Structures are given as C-alpha cells and as structure tokens.
C-alpha cells in the first residue's frame, strides 16, 4: 500500500526543566502570567508529524511518501529521510523561508509547554494531491497549516482516496465547519482523549455520529493505553512498559505509524493497536522523535515478550 503522509515537517528544539510547571503557576494570577523557565538542556532534532509517522512506517518495512513544504534549511533533513527509505519527492522548498520549528519544554513529570513557528508550513496549500505522480492508497492528514488540512480533505474526497484524519493539536485552530468536513469524509480518525472531547465540542458531532462516518477510530489515552472503535465494538489496547522514560514527544506519531503498518498488512484490530503501542514505547525511551531504531525482527521479538500474536507477525517479517 502506498501511504502519503501530509502534515508538519519541522525541526524540534527540545528542552528540559528540572522542576514542575504547576509549582510555578499562581492560580489567582492567571490573568497576568509572566513566566520564564531556566532549562538544563536543549537539543535540536528532526521532527514534524508527517516525517515522524513516516519514520515508523519505514522502520517496519514500508516506503511511505511525505508531502509538505519546507524552508531552504531542509537539504540535510531530506538526505537523511531518503536514507531511511522515505520518499521526499512530494516535499516542496519555499524560497526565503525556514522550515517550521517546534519549541517544547518538558518538566520532571512530563508535562509540556510548547510553541510552534509556522515558517514554510504556511505554504502547505501550494502542494496538491491532484498532482500526485502515482496512485495513493491512503493519505494521512495530520497537523499542518489549517487551510491545507481542509484542502487535502476535500481533495481526498474528490479523488476517492481513503484518508486518516489526525487533527491533533490543530483542533483548536481549524475552523469548526472545516473540522466537521474532515471528520465526515474520513475513513478513520485518530485523536487523544482530550482532543476527542474538543473535537466533539467544536464539530457538534456526538460519538455515535462520528462512528457512523468513519470505518474505525482510535483514541489514545497516555498511560491508560488506547481505545479502538471498529465493527461496532470497542477494543482496549494496553501500553507496552518502557525500559525508561526519556521524552514523550512524538509518541502519538509513532503509535499511528505502527498501527498503520499493521492495518496495511491486514492484521486484526488488537494486533494493529498493540503494534502502535510498542512503536510508541520505542520513542518514549529516547530523546527526540526519530533517534530510535529497530529492525522488523527486533520489533517482532519484543512484541512477543508482551503479547501472543499466534504467528500473525510472521507476515510483517515476510513483507519487510
């Protein structure tokens, strides 16, 4: 299956604060917040939702394509992605701009305060699914310029391309009517539990109404695992215990990539979800969203220390 991942392409500036944010917030002074956090570390990483999802897909044997807009500082990132077996031919460089940047500060209990500089991502509408040089079997519409997300939803609907709608952080920015169009035309929906509540509020759609539109929906719930809604049933997916917790950034993106690889191979819902959970744990154990590595064989071996797949994952090994 040819999967096109649309969404932000960015550099991540990841910082760690050696305290707890909540201890610095005066609840009776929220109308005049003025805070500065002295951080212990900062690292620059390759990031962005679209490459993060694509990276996990590539680790598990896919050759996904990334589609989006970047700045003049993208050359080294492009070379690195291509070396990971990720197609970057649909990525357009915008002259005179920098690649989008994500600034994230994480405290001792993994709470995060983040800012996102749009940069070249503001031009994401300049690339179109109508101009694909190949047939896409699925498109992932993840956080991006709001206008581009709406555009890609409409294009998928017009072209008959199934798409996974992943509004995530952009639930708060996308116009409510455009969010609703994105949900109603999607094959599947991925959100975390907080975003899910916001999505229902902003679109006016109830859970039942959403499930009437999508083939399946996944709601991730942090340390509580995830819920999959499909075929009129609900499946609970547990987390895979990490060996350590280094950085939660990009965990949800990896879950999507792992899940999609299982879906591509025709696995059952529990197996798809558990693949997502394990892929997420690999990211949680490392700083940065694309610094972990494993072979399909290593992934399967670790999966089998937690779950009995009854030989199902042999198909992953055979197709990688």
C-alpha positions as CSV (number, residue, x, y, z in Angstrom):
1,X,0.0,0.0,0.0
2,X,1.3,3.5,-0.9
3,X,0.8,5.8,2.0
4,X,1.2,9.6,1.7
5,X,1.9,11.4,5.0
6,X,0.9,15.0,4.9
7,X,1.5,17.3,7.9
8,X,4.1,19.4,9.5
9,X,7.7,19.0,8.6
10,X,9.8,20.7,11.3
11,X,12.8,20.9,13.4
12,X,12.3,20.3,17.1
13,X,14.0,22.3,19.8
14,X,13.5,20.1,22.9
15,X,14.3,21.5,26.4
16,X,14.1,20.0,29.9
17,X,13.0,22.0,33.0
18,X,14.3,20.5,36.3
19,X,11.1,21.2,38.2
20,X,7.3,21.1,37.9
21,X,5.4,23.7,35.9
22,X,2.5,23.6,38.3
23,X,4.7,24.8,41.2
24,X,5.4,28.0,39.2
25,X,1.8,28.9,38.4
26,X,-0.2,31.1,40.7
27,X,-3.8,30.2,40.1
28,X,-5.1,33.6,41.4
29,X,-2.8,35.5,39.0
30,X,-3.7,33.7,35.7
31,X,-4.8,36.9,34.1
32,X,-1.2,38.3,34.4
33,X,1.0,35.2,33.7
34,X,4.7,36.1,33.3
35,X,6.9,33.0,33.5
36,X,10.4,32.2,32.4
37,X,11.9,28.7,32.8
38,X,15.7,28.2,33.1
39,X,16.2,24.9,31.3
40,X,19.0,22.4,31.8
41,X,19.3,21.0,28.3
42,X,18.3,21.9,24.7
43,X,18.8,19.7,21.7
44,X,17.8,20.3,18.0
45,X,16.1,17.3,16.4
46,X,14.5,16.3,13.2
47,X,10.7,16.3,13.7
48,X,7.3,17.2,12.3
49,X,4.3,14.9,12.4
50,X,4.4,13.7,8.8
51,X,8.1,12.6,8.9
52,X,7.6,11.1,12.4
53,X,4.8,8.9,11.2
54,X,6.7,8.0,8.0
55,X,9.8,7.1,10.0
56,X,8.0,4.4,12.0
57,X,6.3,3.1,8.8
58,X,9.8,2.9,7.2
59,X,11.3,1.0,10.2
60,X,8.6,-1.6,9.8
61,X,9.2,-2.1,6.1
62,X,7.1,0.5,4.2
63,X,8.3,3.1,1.8
64,X,6.0,6.0,2.7
65,X,5.9,9.4,1.0
66,X,6.0,12.7,2.8
67,X,4.2,15.6,1.3
68,X,4.6,19.2,2.6
69,X,6.5,22.5,2.4
70,X,9.9,23.2,3.9
71,X,12.5,26.0,4.0
72,X,15.9,26.5,2.5
73,X,17.4,24.7,5.5
74,X,15.9,21.3,4.6
75,X,18.7,19.7,2.5
76,X,20.3,17.7,5.2
77,X,17.0,16.5,6.6
78,X,15.9,15.4,3.1
79,X,19.0,13.4,2.6
80,X,18.5,11.7,6.0
81,X,14.9,10.8,5.2
82,X,15.8,9.3,1.9
83,X,18.4,7.2,3.6
84,X,15.7,5.8,5.8
85,X,13.7,4.7,2.7
86,X,11.2,7.6,2.9
87,X,10.1,9.2,-0.4
88,X,10.6,13.0,-0.2
89,X,9.8,13.8,-3.9
90,X,6.5,15.5,-2.8
91,X,8.3,17.9,-0.5
92,X,8.5,21.5,-1.9
93,X,11.1,24.0,-0.8
94,X,9.8,27.6,-0.2
95,X,12.5,30.2,-1.1
96,X,13.3,32.7,1.5
97,X,11.7,30.8,4.4
98,X,12.9,28.5,7.2
99,X,11.5,25.1,7.9
100,X,8.8,25.1,10.6
101,X,10.1,24.8,14.2
102,X,8.7,23.3,17.3
103,X,9.9,24.5,20.7
104,X,9.0,22.2,23.6
105,X,9.8,22.4,27.3
106,X,9.2,19.3,29.4
107,X,9.2,19.2,33.2
108,X,10.0,16.5,35.7
109,X,6.6,14.8,35.4
110,X,6.5,15.0,31.6
111,X,4.1,18.0,31.4
112,X,4.9,20.1,28.3
113,X,4.7,23.8,27.3
114,X,5.2,24.2,23.6
115,X,5.2,26.8,20.8
116,X,5.3,26.2,17.1
117,X,6.7,28.6,14.4
118,X,4.9,28.0,11.1
119,X,7.7,29.1,8.7
120,X,7.4,27.4,5.3
121,X,4.4,25.3,6.6
122,X,2.2,28.3,5.9
123,X,2.7,27.4,2.2
124,X,1.5,23.8,2.5
125,X,-1.6,24.6,0.3
126,X,0.8,25.0,-2.6
127,X,1.2,21.3,-2.9
128,X,-1.8,19.3,-4.0
129,X,-2.9,15.7,-4.0
130,X,-4.3,16.2,-7.5
131,X,-0.7,16.4,-8.8
132,X,0.5,13.1,-7.3
133,X,2.7,11.3,-9.9
134,X,1.4,7.9,-8.5
135,X,-1.7,6.4,-7.1
136,X,-2.0,6.8,-3.3
137,X,-3.8,4.0,-1.4
138,X,-4.1,6.1,1.7
139,X,-3.4,9.7,2.8
140,X,-2.6,10.7,6.4
141,X,-3.9,14.2,7.1
142,X,-2.1,15.3,10.2
143,X,-1.5,18.7,11.9
144,X,-0.5,21.2,9.3
145,X,-1.5,24.6,8.0
146,X,-5.3,24.7,8.7
147,X,-6.2,25.7,5.2
148,X,-4.0,22.9,3.7
149,X,-5.6,20.3,6.0
150,X,-9.1,21.3,4.7
151,X,-7.8,21.3,1.1
152,X,-6.4,17.8,1.5
153,X,-9.7,16.6,3.0
154,X,-11.6,17.9,0.0
155,X,-9.1,16.6,-2.5
156,X,-9.2,13.1,-1.0
157,X,-13.0,13.1,-1.1
158,X,-13.0,14.3,-4.7
159,X,-10.3,11.8,-5.8
160,X,-11.8,8.9,-3.8
161,X,-8.6,8.4,-1.7
162,X,-9.2,7.0,1.8
163,X,-7.7,9.2,4.4
164,X,-6.8,9.0,8.1
165,X,-7.8,12.3,9.7
166,X,-5.5,13.3,12.6
167,X,-6.2,16.9,13.6
168,X,-4.4,16.6,16.9
169,X,-3.0,19.9,18.1
170,X,-4.9,21.8,15.3
171,X,-8.3,21.0,16.7
172,X,-8.1,24.4,18.5
173,X,-7.1,26.3,15.3
174,X,-9.1,24.7,12.5
175,X,-12.5,26.3,11.7
176,X,-15.2,24.2,13.2
177,X,-17.1,23.6,9.9
178,X,-13.8,22.5,8.3
179,X,-13.1,20.1,11.1
180,X,-16.5,18.6,10.6
181,X,-15.9,18.2,6.9
182,X,-12.6,16.4,7.7
183,X,-14.3,14.0,10.1
184,X,-17.3,13.2,8.0
185,X,-15.3,12.3,4.9
186,X,-12.6,10.3,6.7
187,X,-12.0,6.6,6.6
188,X,-10.5,6.8,10.1
189,X,-10.0,9.2,12.9
190,X,-7.0,9.4,15.4
191,X,-7.0,11.7,18.4
192,X,-6.0,11.6,22.1
193,X,-8.8,11.7,24.7
194,X,-8.6,15.4,25.4
195,X,-8.6,16.3,21.7
196,X,-11.5,13.9,21.3
197,X,-13.6,15.9,23.7
198,X,-12.6,19.2,22.0
199,X,-13.4,17.7,18.6
200,X,-16.9,16.7,19.6
201,X,-17.5,20.2,21.1
202,X,-16.2,22.1,18.0
203,X,-17.9,19.9,15.4
204,X,-21.1,19.4,17.2
205,X,-20.8,15.7,16.4
206,X,-21.6,13.1,19.1
207,X,-19.5,9.9,19.4
208,X,-22.3,7.9,17.7
209,X,-22.4,10.4,14.8
210,X,-18.7,10.2,14.4
211,X,-18.7,6.4,14.4
212,X,-21.4,6.5,11.7
213,X,-19.0,8.3,9.4
214,X,-15.6,6.6,10.0
215,X,-14.7,2.9,9.4
216,X,-12.6,3.0,12.6
217,X,-11.4,5.4,15.3
218,X,-8.5,5.3,17.7
219,X,-8.4,7.4,20.9
220,X,-5.0,7.3,22.7
221,X,-5.1,7.7,26.5
222,X,-1.5,8.2,27.5
223,X,-0.5,5.7,30.3
224,X,-4.0,4.2,30.1
225,X,-3.4,2.8,26.6
226,X,-5.7,3.4,23.8
227,X,-9.3,2.6,22.6
228,X,-10.1,1.4,19.1
229,X,-13.7,1.7,17.9
230,X,-14.4,-0.6,14.9
231,X,-17.0,-3.0,13.6
232,X,-19.4,-1.9,16.3
233,X,-17.0,-2.9,19.1
234,X,-14.5,-1.2,21.4
235,X,-11.0,-2.7,21.9
236,X,-8.7,-1.7,24.8
237,X,-5.0,-1.6,23.9
238,X,-2.6,-1.6,26.9
239,X,0.7,0.3,26.9
240,X,4.0,-1.6,26.5
241,X,6.0,-0.8,29.6
242,X,9.1,1.3,28.7
243,X,12.6,0.3,29.9
244,X,12.9,4.0,30.8
245,X,11.1,7.3,30.1
246,X,13.2,9.8,28.3
247,X,10.9,12.1,26.3
248,X,7.2,11.8,25.4
249,X,7.5,14.0,22.3
250,X,6.4,12.1,19.1
251,X,4.9,9.1,21.0
252,X,1.5,9.6,19.3
253,X,3.0,9.8,15.9
254,X,4.8,6.5,16.4
255,X,1.6,4.9,17.5
256,X,0.0,6.0,14.3
257,X,2.8,4.6,12.2
258,X,2.9,1.2,14.0
259,X,-0.9,0.9,13.8
260,X,-1.0,1.8,10.1
261,X,1.7,-0.8,9.2
262,X,-0.4,-3.5,10.9
263,X,-3.5,-2.2,9.1
264,X,-1.7,-2.3,5.8
265,X,-0.9,-5.9,6.3
266,X,-4.5,-6.8,7.1
267,X,-3.9,-7.6,10.8
268,X,-6.8,-7.6,13.3
269,X,-7.6,-4.6,15.4
270,X,-5.9,-5.8,18.6
271,X,-2.7,-6.5,16.7
272,X,-2.7,-3.2,14.9
273,X,-3.2,-1.4,18.2
274,X,-0.5,-3.3,20.0
275,X,1.9,-2.6,17.2
276,X,1.1,1.1,17.7
277,X,1.7,0.8,21.4
278,X,5.1,-0.9,21.0
279,X,6.2,1.7,18.4
280,X,5.2,4.4,20.8
281,X,7.2,2.9,23.6
282,X,10.4,2.9,21.5
283,X,10.0,6.7,21.1
284,X,9.3,7.2,24.8
285,X,12.6,5.6,25.6
286,X,14.7,8.1,23.6
287,X,15.1,11.8,23.3
288,X,13.8,13.1,20.0
289,X,11.2,11.6,17.7
290,X,13.5,9.8,15.2
291,X,16.5,8.8,17.1
292,X,15.4,5.2,17.9
293,X,16.0,2.3,15.6
294,X,15.0,-1.3,15.3
295,X,14.7,-4.0,12.6
296,X,11.3,-5.7,11.9
297,X,12.8,-8.8,13.5
298,X,13.7,-6.9,16.7
299,X,10.3,-5.3,16.8
300,X,8.6,-8.7,16.5
301,X,10.8,-10.3,19.2
302,X,10.0,-7.5,21.6
303,X,6.3,-7.6,20.7
304,X,6.2,-11.3,21.6
305,X,7.6,-10.7,25.1
306,X,4.4,-8.9,25.9
307,X,1.7,-10.3,23.5
308,X,0.9,-13.7,21.9
309,X,0.4,-12.9,18.3
310,X,-0.1,-16.6,17.4
311,X,2.3,-16.2,14.4
312,X,0.4,-13.3,12.9
313,X,3.5,-11.1,12.8
314,X,5.3,-13.6,10.6
315,X,3.7,-11.6,7.8
316,X,5.5,-8.5,8.9
317,X,8.8,-10.3,8.7
318,X,7.9,-11.7,5.2
319,X,6.9,-8.3,3.9
320,X,9.8,-6.2,5.2
